[in-house]
Amino acid sequence: MPRIIAITSEKGGVGKSTLAVHLAGALSERGLETVLIDEDGRVGSSLRWSQRGPGLPFAVLDPDDVKPKRLARLDAVIIDTEGRPRRRDLRELAGRADLILVPSGVSPLELDATQELMGFLGSEPGAARRSMAVLTRVPPVGHAADTAREDLRELGIRVANTAVRQYAAYQKAAEQGVLCRDVRDERAAAAWADLLALSREVI
């Protein structure tokens, strides 16, 4: 059975779909058969991303197009969840995902929202050990990621070692419907390296 990785957040603007698309891409580059399911029916950022360009190296599916037998042959399924999901949806998610990634910026407001969501997930049976915060949109210069990671860990929150730094290559990738590795940008390689490193933490 595939490893099911859900990406969710109660805070907008943290790069949830950017993380979903690029994590799926990084796993695919490593030779893992991967599918991305876009469950954010209101926005559908991942689906629109895939339709905007020449095609991504993995399938992006609407939930209605998911075939369970096909999923069973995969190595990984990435779920881009609805933005700001209801608590009952989070409970359901906690029951079916092997890993829940919670992207978070490094500002105090974003970290507070992450702390609240991780606290809720921690109250669900078995979900605490399957939940992990990922620092995203991190300034490439400075120690903001180190400080935020330490603050969250002091609260008992599991945090990925890899931080996803904020580069223009991600915005260019979204506009072109490709992965950041495929855009013309001097920082594209650094951006892609972050996601490859993160992919090795999750699988």
LOFIVEX-506796 format. One line per 10 residues: their letters; for each residue x, y, z of N, C-alpha, C, O. Coordinates in nm, 3 decimals, padded with zeros to 5 digits. Layout:
LOFIVEX-506796
a> X:Y:Z:X:Y:Z:X:Y:Z:X:Y:Z ~ ...;
//
This chain:
LOFIVEX-506796
mpriiaitse> 00.084:-00.119:00.000:00.000:00.000:00.000:00.088:00.124:00.000:00.197:00.123:00.056 ~ 00.040:00.232:-00.063:00.121:00.355:-00.067:00.126:00.424:00.068:00.040:00.403:00.154 ~ 00.227:00.506:00.085:00.234:00.593:00.202:00.148:00.716:00.171:00.170:00.784:00.071 ~ 00.051:00.744:00.258:-00.041:00.855:00.236:00.006:00.975:00.317:00.013:00.969:00.440 ~ 00.038:01.083:00.248:00.089:01.204:00.312:-00.009:01.317:00.283:-00.026:01.358:00.168 ~ -00.072:01.368:00.387:-00.167:01.478:00.373:-00.101:01.609:00.414:-00.024:01.614:00.510 ~ -00.131:01.715:00.340:-00.076:01.847:00.370:-00.194:01.939:00.400:-00.281:01.959:00.316 ~ -00.195:01.993:00.521:-00.310:02.072:00.563:-00.267:02.190:00.647:-00.158:02.190:00.705 ~ -00.353:02.291:00.654:-00.322:02.410:00.733:-00.451:02.486:00.760:-00.543:02.485:00.679 ~ -00.456:02.551:00.875:-00.569:02.638:00.906:-00.535:02.784:00.878:-00.616:02.873:00.906;
kggvgkstla> -00.416:02.808:00.823:-00.372:02.943:00.792:-00.343:02.953:00.644:-00.272:02.869:00.589 ~ -00.399:03.054:00.579:-00.373:03.073:00.437:-00.235:03.135:00.414:-00.175:03.192:00.505 ~ -00.188:03.123:00.290:-00.064:03.188:00.253:00.063:03.123:00.302:00.168:03.186:00.304 ~ 00.055:02.996:00.341:00.175:02.927:00.391:00.237:02.835:00.286:00.334:02.765:00.315 ~ 00.182:02.835:00.166:00.239:02.753:00.059:00.198:02.609:00.061:00.277:02.521:00.027 ~ 00.073:02.582:00.100:00.025:02.444:00.111:00.030:02.371:-00.024:00.086:02.262:-00.033 ~ -00.027:02.431:-00.125:-00.029:02.365:-00.256:00.109:02.363:-00.320:00.144:02.267:-00.389 ~ 00.186:02.468:-00.299:00.324:02.469:-00.350:00.402:02.353:-00.290:00.478:02.286:-00.361 ~ 00.384:02.330:-00.161:00.451:02.218:-00.095:00.400:02.085:-00.151:00.480:01.995:-00.176 ~ 00.269:02.073:-00.169:00.212:01.947:-00.219:00.266:01.913:-00.358:00.309:01.800:-00.382;
vhlagalser> 00.264:02.010:-00.447:00.310:01.987:-00.584:00.458:01.949:-00.586:00.497:01.854:-00.653 ~ 00.538:02.022:-00.512:00.681:01.997:-00.519:00.725:01.873:-00.441:00.822:01.809:-00.479 ~ 00.655:01.840:-00.335:00.687:01.716:-00.266:00.655:01.596:-00.356:00.733:01.501:-00.363 ~ 00.542:01.602:-00.424:00.509:01.495:-00.519:00.614:01.487:-00.629:00.653:01.378:-00.671 ~ 00.660:01.603:-00.675:00.763:01.605:-00.778:00.895:01.548:-00.730:00.962:01.475:-00.802 ~ 00.932:01.581:-00.607:01.058:01.531:-00.552:01.054:01.380:-00.535:01.151:01.311:-00.565 ~ 00.942:01.328:-00.487:00.928:01.183:-00.472:00.934:01.114:-00.608:00.994:01.008:-00.623 ~ 00.870:01.176:-00.707:00.872:01.119:-00.842:01.013:01.116:-00.898:01.053:01.018:-00.962 ~ 01.089:01.223:-00.876:01.226:01.227:-00.926:01.311:01.117:-00.864:01.404:01.066:-00.926 ~ 01.280:01.081:-00.741:01.352:00.975:-00.672:01.308:00.835:-00.715:01.356:00.735:-00.662;
gletvlided> 01.216:00.829:-00.812:01.175:00.700:-00.865:01.055:00.638:-00.796:01.023:00.522:-00.820 ~ 00.989:00.714:-00.710:00.871:00.662:-00.640:00.745:00.695:-00.720:00.725:00.810:-00.761 ~ 00.661:00.595:-00.742:00.535:00.618:-00.814:00.442:00.698:-00.723:00.401:00.651:-00.617 ~ 00.410:00.818:-00.766:00.340:00.914:-00.680:00.222:00.977:-00.752:00.228:01.004:-00.872 ~ 00.115:01.000:-00.678:-00.003:01.071:-00.728:-00.037:01.181:-00.628:-00.023:01.163:-00.507 ~ -00.082:01.293:-00.680:-00.129:01.404:-00.597:-00.280:01.415:-00.613:-00.330:01.428:-00.725 ~ -00.353:01.411:-00.502:-00.499:01.428:-00.504:-00.533:01.566:-00.450:-00.498:01.599:-00.337 ~ -00.601:01.644:-00.530:-00.639:01.780:-00.490:-00.779:01.775:-00.430:-00.878:01.768:-00.502 ~ -00.786:01.780:-00.297:-00.915:01.776:-00.228:-00.967:01.915:-00.194:-01.070:01.928:-00.126 ~ -00.898:02.019:-00.239:-00.943:02.155:-00.212:-01.037:02.199:-00.323:-00.998:02.271:-00.415;
grvgsslrws> -01.161:02.152:-00.314:-01.257:02.179:-00.419:-01.289:02.325:-00.440:-01.328:02.365:-00.550 ~ -01.274:02.406:-00.337:-01.307:02.549:-00.350:-01.204:02.625:-00.432:-01.238:02.720:-00.503 ~ -01.079:02.583:-00.423:-00.971:02.655:-00.492:-00.906:02.569:-00.600:-00.885:02.616:-00.712 ~ -00.876:02.447:-00.567:-00.818:02.355:-00.666:-00.684:02.401:-00.719:-00.658:02.391:-00.839 ~ -00.598:02.452:-00.632:-00.470:02.508:-00.677:-00.382:02.406:-00.746:-00.319:02.437:-00.848 ~ -00.376:02.285:-00.693:-00.289:02.183:-00.752:-00.339:02.141:-00.890:-00.260:02.124:-00.983 ~ -00.469:02.123:-00.902:-00.525:02.087:-01.032:-00.500:02.197:-01.135:-00.460:02.169:-01.248 ~ -00.524:02.321:-01.096:-00.503:02.433:-01.188:-00.355:02.446:-01.224:-00.320:02.480:-01.337 ~ -00.269:02.419:-01.128:-00.124:02.422:-01.153:-00.089:02.322:-01.263:-00.018:02.355:-01.358 ~ -00.140:02.199:-01.250:-00.107:02.094:-01.346:-00.163:02.121:-01.485:-00.107:02.077:-01.585;
qrgpglpfav> -00.274:02.194:-01.490:-00.339:02.222:-01.619:-00.280:02.344:-01.690:-00.308:02.368:-01.807 ~ -00.200:02.420:-01.618:-00.150:02.547:-01.670:-00.030:02.529:-01.762:-00.005:02.613:-01.850 ~ 00.045:02.421:-01.744:00.169:02.406:-01.819:00.172:02.282:-01.905:00.068:02.225:-01.939 ~ 00.293:02.240:-01.941:00.309:02.124:-02.030:00.283:01.991:-01.964:00.279:01.887:-02.031 ~ 00.266:01.992:-01.833:00.241:01.867:-01.761:00.345:01.842:-01.655:00.463:01.871:-01.673 ~ 00.300:01.789:-01.544:00.389:01.755:-01.434:00.427:01.607:-01.444:00.357:01.530:-01.509 ~ 00.537:01.566:-01.381:00.583:01.427:-01.393:00.510:01.328:-01.303:00.563:01.223:-01.267 ~ 00.388:01.363:-01.266:00.303:01.275:-01.184:00.160:01.318:-01.211:00.135:01.429:-01.258 ~ 00.065:01.231:-01.180:-00.076:01.263:-01.203:-00.130:01.348:-01.089:-00.098:01.326:-00.972 ~ -00.213:01.447:-01.124:-00.287:01.526:-01.026:-00.434:01.497:-01.050:-00.487:01.520:-01.158;
ldpddvkpkr> -00.501:01.445:-00.946:-00.637:01.394:-00.962:-00.736:01.472:-00.878:-00.705:01.520:-00.769 ~ -00.856:01.482:-00.931:-00.972:01.524:-00.854:-01.018:01.401:-00.774:-01.007:01.289:-00.823 ~ -01.069:01.421:-00.652:-01.113:01.303:-00.573:-01.209:01.213:-00.647:-01.209:01.092:-00.625 ~ -01.294:01.270:-00.735:-01.391:01.188:-00.809:-01.324:01.096:-00.911:-01.385:01.000:-00.958 ~ -01.197:01.126:-00.946:-01.128:01.047:-01.047:-01.038:00.940:-00.986:-00.968:00.869:-01.058 ~ -01.039:00.930:-00.853:-00.949:00.837:-00.786:-01.002:00.694:-00.799:-01.118:00.666:-00.770 ~ -00.915:00.605:-00.844:-00.948:00.463:-00.854:-00.867:00.388:-00.747:-00.745:00.378:-00.759 ~ -00.933:00.335:-00.645:-00.859:00.269:-00.534:-00.762:00.162:-00.580:-00.653:00.150:-00.523 ~ -00.797:00.085:-00.680:-00.706:-00.020:-00.726:-00.578:00.038:-00.783:-00.470:-00.019:-00.768 ~ -00.591:00.153:-00.849:-00.472:00.218:-00.904:-00.382:00.270:-00.792:-00.260:00.258:-00.800;
larldaviid> -00.443:00.326:-00.689:-00.365:00.379:-00.577:-00.286:00.270:-00.507:-00.175:00.294:-00.459 ~ -00.341:00.151:-00.502:-00.277:00.041:-00.430:-00.142:00.004:-00.491:-00.058:-00.055:-00.423 ~ -00.120:00.039:-00.617:00.006:00.004:-00.683:00.112:00.114:-00.668:00.224:00.098:-00.716 ~ 00.077:00.223:-00.602:00.168:00.337:-00.591:00.258:00.327:-00.469:00.234:00.248:-00.377 ~ 00.362:00.408:-00.469:00.450:00.420:-00.353:00.404:00.530:-00.259:00.420:00.518:-00.137 ~ 00.347:00.636:-00.314:00.307:00.750:-00.231:00.185:00.821:-00.289:00.170:00.834:-00.411 ~ 00.099:00.866:-00.199:-00.016:00.949:-00.236:-00.007:01.077:-00.154:-00.005:01.073:-00.031 ~ 00.000:01.189:-00.224:00.002:01.319:-00.158:-00.138:01.378:-00.166:-00.198:01.380:-00.273 ~ -00.191:01.425:-00.054:-00.324:01.486:-00.051:-00.311:01.633:-00.019:-00.263:01.670:00.088 ~ -00.353:01.717:-00.112:-00.360:01.862:-00.090:-00.501:01.890:-00.037:-00.597:01.892:-00.114;
tegrprrrdl> -00.512:01.910:00.093:-00.644:01.917:00.156:-00.711:02.051:00.132:-00.651:02.146:00.081 ~ -00.835:02.057:00.170:-00.910:02.182:00.166:-00.844:02.285:00.256:-00.793:02.252:00.363 ~ -00.845:02.410:00.213:-00.790:02.516:00.296:-00.878:02.539:00.418:-01.001:02.539:00.408 ~ -00.815:02.559:00.533:-00.886:02.581:00.658:-00.994:02.475:00.681:-01.112:02.508:00.691 ~ -00.957:02.350:00.689:-01.056:02.242:00.704:-01.128:02.247:00.838:-01.075:02.298:00.937 ~ -01.248:02.195:00.839:-01.323:02.184:00.963:-01.261:02.077:01.052:-01.193:01.987:01.004 ~ -01.285:02.090:01.181:-01.223:01.996:01.274:-01.268:01.852:01.249:-01.189:01.759:01.264 ~ -01.392:01.834:01.211:-01.437:01.696:01.184:-01.365:01.639:01.062:-01.341:01.518:01.056 ~ -01.331:01.725:00.964:-01.255:01.679:00.849:-01.112:01.645:00.889:-01.052:01.551:00.835 ~ -01.057:01.721:00.983:-00.923:01.692:01.032:-00.920:01.558:01.106:-00.823:01.483:01.095;
relagradli> -01.026:01.529:01.181:-01.033:01.400:01.250:-01.034:01.286:01.149:-00.966:01.185:01.168 ~ -01.111:01.302:01.044:-01.118:01.199:00.941:-00.983:01.185:00.872:-00.939:01.074:00.842 ~ -00.917:01.297:00.848:-00.786:01.296:00.785:-00.684:01.224:00.873:-00.602:01.146:00.824 ~ -00.692:01.250:01.002:-00.599:01.187:01.096:-00.614:01.035:01.096:-00.520:00.963:01.127 ~ -00.732:00.988:01.060:-00.756:00.845:01.060:-00.707:00.774:00.936:-00.688:00.652:00.939 ~ -00.686:00.846:00.826:-00.648:00.778:00.702:-00.508:00.812:00.651:-00.459:00.745:00.560 ~ -00.444:00.913:00.706:-00.311:00.951:00.659:-00.202:00.885:00.743:-00.215:00.870:00.864 ~ -00.095:00.845:00.675:00.022:00.793:00.746:00.106:00.906:00.803:00.175:00.890:00.904 ~ 00.099:01.022:00.738:00.173:01.139:00.784:00.094:01.264:00.747:00.045:01.277:00.635 ~ 00.081:01.356:00.843:00.016:01.484:00.818:00.121:01.593:00.830:00.181:01.612:00.935;
lvpsgvsple> 00.144:01.665:00.721:00.238:01.776:00.720:00.161:01.906:00.735:00.062:01.930:00.666 ~ 00.207:01.990:00.826:00.143:02.120:00.851:00.242:02.229:00.815:00.331:02.259:00.895 ~ 00.230:02.290:00.696:00.322:02.398:00.660:00.297:02.521:00.746:00.183:02.554:00.780 ~ 00.406:02.589:00.780:00.395:02.707:00.866:00.502:02.808:00.830:00.619:02.773:00.811 ~ 00.461:02.934:00.821:00.559:03.040:00.812:00.625:03.060:00.947:00.594:02.989:01.043 ~ 00.715:03.158:00.955:00.793:03.176:01.077:00.750:03.298:01.158:00.813:03.330:01.259 ~ 00.645:03.367:01.115:00.598:03.482:01.192:00.525:03.433:01.316:00.476:03.320:01.318 ~ 00.516:03.517:01.422:00.446:03.476:01.544:00.302:03.432:01.520:00.257:03.333:01.579 ~ 00.228:03.502:01.434:00.089:03.465:01.407:00.081:03.328:01.340:-00.006:03.247:01.374 ~ 00.170:03.302:01.246:00.170:03.172:01.178:00.210:03.060:01.274:00.152:02.951:01.270;
ldatqelmgf> 00.307:03.086:01.357:00.350:02.984:01.453:00.242:02.956:01.556:00.225:02.842:01.599 ~ 00.168:03.060:01.597:00.057:03.040:01.691:-00.050:02.950:01.628:-00.101:02.859:01.694 ~ -00.083:02.975:01.499:-00.184:02.894:01.431:-00.136:02.749:01.418:-00.215:02.656:01.432 ~ -00.008:02.733:01.390:00.049:02.598:01.379:00.044:02.526:01.512:00.011:02.407:01.519 ~ 00.078:02.598:01.617:00.073:02.538:01.751:-00.067:02.492:01.785:-00.086:02.384:01.842 ~ -00.166:02.572:01.750:-00.305:02.535:01.780:-00.347:02.411:01.701:-00.409:02.320:01.756 ~ -00.314:02.408:01.574:-00.352:02.294:01.491:-00.279:02.167:01.535:-00.339:02.059:01.543 ~ -00.151:02.179:01.563:-00.077:02.062:01.607:-00.127:02.013:01.742:-00.126:01.893:01.770 ~ -00.172:02.107:01.827:-00.230:02.066:01.954:-00.358:01.987:01.935:-00.382:01.889:02.005 ~ -00.440:02.030:01.839:-00.564:01.957:01.810:-00.531:01.818:01.755:-00.590:01.718:01.798;
lgsepgaarr> -00.438:01.811:01.660:-00.402:01.681:01.604:-00.345:01.590:01.712:-00.366:01.468:01.710 ~ -00.271:01.649:01.805:-00.214:01.570:01.912:-00.316:01.510:02.006:-00.288:01.414:02.077 ~ -00.436:01.569:02.005:-00.542:01.517:02.092:-00.617:01.400:02.028:-00.694:01.331:02.095 ~ -00.594:01.377:01.899:-00.658:01.267:01.829:-00.575:01.140:01.847:-00.452:01.146:01.840 ~ -00.639:01.026:01.872:-00.565:00.901:01.897:-00.466:00.868:01.786:-00.504:00.851:01.670 ~ -00.340:00.858:01.822:-00.237:00.818:01.727:-00.189:00.925:01.632:-00.093:00.903:01.559 ~ -00.255:01.040:01.630:-00.223:01.141:01.530:-00.096:01.220:01.564:-00.029:01.270:01.474 ~ -00.062:01.231:01.691:00.054:01.311:01.731:00.182:01.259:01.666:00.263:01.337:01.616 ~ 00.200:01.127:01.668:00.323:01.071:01.613:00.323:01.071:01.461:00.426:01.045:01.399 ~ 00.208:01.099:01.400:00.198:01.102:01.254:00.184:01.243:01.200:00.151:01.261:01.082;
smavltrvpp> 00.208:01.343:01.282:00.196:01.483:01.241:00.331:01.552:01.252:00.407:01.526:01.345 ~ 00.360:01.640:01.155:00.488:01.710:01.155:00.471:01.847:01.092:00.414:01.859:00.984 ~ 00.521:01.949:01.159:00.521:02.084:01.102:00.637:02.097:01.005:00.744:02.039:01.025 ~ 00.615:02.176:00.900:00.720:02.205:00.801:00.728:02.357:00.788:00.629:02.421:00.753 ~ 00.843:02.413:00.814:00.861:02.557:00.802:00.875:02.593:00.655:00.963:02.542:00.585 ~ 00.788:02.684:00.608:00.784:02.722:00.468:00.794:02.874:00.455:00.779:02.948:00.552 ~ 00.822:02.917:00.332:00.835:03.061:00.302:00.934:03.127:00.398:00.915:03.239:00.445 ~ 01.040:03.054:00.426:01.142:03.099:00.520:01.239:03.194:00.449:01.283:03.163:00.338 ~ 01.274:03.308:00.508:01.374:03.396:00.448:01.504:03.320:00.424:01.553:03.253:00.515 ~ 01.561:03.329:00.302:01.682:03.253:00.272:01.803:03.294:00.355:01.898:03.217:00.370;
vghaadtare> 01.800:03.414:00.407:01.911:03.466:00.486:01.867:03.484:00.630:01.755:03.528:00.657 ~ 01.955:03.450:00.724:01.923:03.467:00.865:01.891:03.336:00.933:01.906:03.228:00.876 ~ 01.847:03.347:01.058:01.825:03.230:01.142:01.678:03.212:01.182:01.649:03.149:01.284 ~ 01.587:03.267:01.102:01.445:03.260:01.138:01.398:03.116:01.150:01.321:03.083:01.240 ~ 01.443:03.030:01.059:01.398:02.890:01.062:01.449:02.820:01.188:01.374:02.746:01.253 ~ 01.575:02.843:01.223:01.631:02.779:01.341:01.556:02.822:01.468:01.527:02.740:01.554 ~ 01.526:02.951:01.477:01.455:03.002:01.594:01.314:02.944:01.602:01.271:02.900:01.708 ~ 01.242:02.945:01.489:01.106:02.893:01.488:01.103:02.744:01.518:01.016:02.697:01.591 ~ 01.197:02.669:01.461:01.202:02.525:01.484:01.226:02.496:01.633:01.162:02.408:01.691 ~ 01.317:02.570:01.692:01.347:02.550:01.834:01.227:02.584:01.921:01.197:02.514:02.018;
dlrelgirva> 01.157:02.693:01.887:01.040:02.733:01.965:00.931:02.627:01.960:00.871:02.594:02.062 ~ 00.906:02.573:01.842:00.803:02.470:01.828:00.844:02.342:01.899:00.761:02.278:01.964 ~ 00.968:02.304:01.888:01.013:02.182:01.953:01.008:02.193:02.105:00.984:02.094:02.174 ~ 01.030:02.313:02.156:01.018:02.331:02.301:00.876:02.311:02.349:00.852:02.281:02.466 ~ 00.781:02.326:02.257:00.640:02.302:02.289:00.602:02.156:02.267:00.485:02.119:02.281 ~ 00.698:02.074:02.232:00.671:01.932:02.210:00.619:01.900:02.071:00.564:01.793:02.050 ~ 00.637:01.993:01.976:00.587:01.973:01.840:00.697:01.918:01.752:00.810:01.968:01.752 ~ 00.665:01.815:01.678:00.759:01.757:01.582:00.772:01.849:01.462:00.672:01.892:01.404 ~ 00.894:01.880:01.425:00.920:01.973:01.315:01.025:01.913:01.221:01.124:01.855:01.266 ~ 01.001:01.926:01.092:01.098:01.876:00.994:01.231:01.950:01.009:01.233:02.069:01.038;
ntavrqyaay> 01.340:01.878:00.988:01.471:01.942:00.991:01.489:02.036:00.872:01.556:02.138:00.883 ~ 01.427:02.001:00.759:01.440:02.082:00.638:01.340:02.196:00.641:01.222:02.177:00.669 ~ 01.388:02.315:00.612:01.301:02.432:00.595:01.293:02.464:00.446:01.392:02.456:00.374 ~ 01.174:02.502:00.402:01.153:02.537:00.262:01.168:02.689:00.251:01.082:02.765:00.296 ~ 01.277:02.730:00.189:01.306:02.873:00.181:01.223:02.941:00.073:01.181:02.878:-00.024 ~ 01.202:03.070:00.090:01.117:03.146:-00.001:01.199:03.198:-00.118:01.286:03.283:-00.104 ~ 01.167:03.143:-00.236:01.235:03.184:-00.358:01.132:03.217:-00.465:01.023:03.160:-00.468 ~ 01.168:03.310:-00.552:01.079:03.348:-00.662:01.056:03.232:-00.758:00.958:03.231:-00.833 ~ 01.145:03.133:-00.757:01.131:03.019:-00.849:00.998:02.947:-00.829:00.943:02.892:-00.924 ~ 00.947:02.946:-00.706:00.818:02.880:-00.681:00.703:02.953:-00.750:00.615:02.890:-00.809;
qkaaeqgvlc> 00.705:03.085:-00.743:00.600:03.162:-00.809:00.607:03.145:-00.960:00.504:03.131:-01.026 ~ 00.727:03.145:-01.014:00.743:03.124:-01.158:00.693:02.985:-01.197:00.630:02.967:-01.302 ~ 00.721:02.887:-01.113:00.675:02.751:-01.142:00.523:02.743:-01.145:00.466:02.677:-01.231 ~ 00.458:02.811:-01.049:00.312:02.811:-01.045:00.254:02.877:-01.170:00.155:02.830:-01.226 ~ 00.316:02.985:-01.213:00.267:03.057:-01.331:00.283:02.974:-01.458:00.202:02.984:-01.550 ~ 00.389:02.894:-01.463:00.418:02.817:-01.584:00.364:02.674:-01.580:00.368:02.603:-01.680 ~ 00.313:02.633:-01.464:00.258:02.498:-01.452:00.364:02.390:-01.453:00.342:02.281:-01.506 ~ 00.481:02.420:-01.394:00.591:02.325:-01.389:00.645:02.320:-01.246:00.590:02.384:-01.157 ~ 00.751:02.244:-01.226:00.821:02.242:-01.098:00.928:02.351:-01.096:00.973:02.396:-01.202 ~ 00.968:02.392:-00.977:01.067:02.500:-00.968:01.199:02.463:-01.035:01.272:02.551:-01.081;
rdvrderaaa> 01.230:02.335:-01.040:01.355:02.291:-01.104:01.356:02.324:-01.253:01.463:02.328:-01.315 ~ 01.238:02.346:-01.311:01.225:02.362:-01.455:01.214:02.507:-01.500:01.196:02.533:-01.620 ~ 01.226:02.603:-01.409:01.216:02.744:-01.448:01.355:02.804:-01.459:01.452:02.753:-01.402 ~ 01.363:02.913:-01.533:01.490:02.986:-01.547:01.501:03.084:-01.430:01.441:03.191:-01.432 ~ 01.577:03.046:-01.331:01.595:03.129:-01.212:01.724:03.085:-01.144:01.750:02.966:-01.130 ~ 01.801:03.181:-01.100:01.931:03.148:-01.042:01.919:03.071:-00.910:02.014:03.006:-00.867 ~ 01.802:03.080:-00.846:01.781:03.011:-00.719:01.697:02.884:-00.733:01.660:02.822:-00.633 ~ 01.667:02.846:-00.857:01.581:02.729:-00.878:01.643:02.602:-00.821:01.573:02.520:-00.762 ~ 01.772:02.586:-00.837:01.838:02.465:-00.787:01.833:02.459:-00.634:01.814:02.352:-00.577 ~ 01.851:02.575:-00.569:01.844:02.578:-00.423:01.704:02.545:-00.375:01.687:02.472:-00.277;
awadllalsr> 01.603:02.599:-00.444:01.464:02.570:-00.408:01.435:02.422:-00.422:01.373:02.362:-00.334 ~ 01.478:02.363:-00.530:01.453:02.221:-00.555:01.526:02.134:-00.454:01.475:02.031:-00.412 ~ 01.646:02.176:-00.414:01.723:02.100:-00.315:01.648:02.092:-00.182:01.654:01.990:-00.114 ~ 01.579:02.200:-00.145:01.501:02.197:-00.021:01.396:02.087:-00.026:01.379:02.013:00.070 ~ 01.326:02.078:-00.139:01.218:01.979:-00.148:01.271:01.837:-00.156:01.210:01.745:-00.101 ~ 01.383:01.818:-00.223:01.442:01.684:-00.226:01.483:01.641:-00.086:01.463:01.526:-00.047 ~ 01.540:01.734:-00.009:01.580:01.702:00.129:01.459:01.668:00.213:01.462:01.573:00.291 ~ 01.351:01.746:00.199:01.229:01.719:00.274:01.170:01.584:00.236:01.122:01.510:00.322 ~ 01.174:01.551:00.108:01.115:01.424:00.063:01.185:01.306:00.130:01.122:01.204:00.154 ~ 01.313:01.320:00.159:01.386:01.210:00.223:01.352:01.200:00.372:01.372:01.096:00.434;
evi> 01.300:01.307:00.428:01.253:01.300:00.566:01.119:01.228:00.578:01.090:01.165:00.680 ~ 01.036:01.239:00.474:00.902:01.183:00.484:00.894:01.039:00.431:00.808:00.962:00.473 ~ 00.983:01.004:00.339:00.991:00.865:00.289:01.138:00.830:00.270:01.170:00.718:00.228;
//
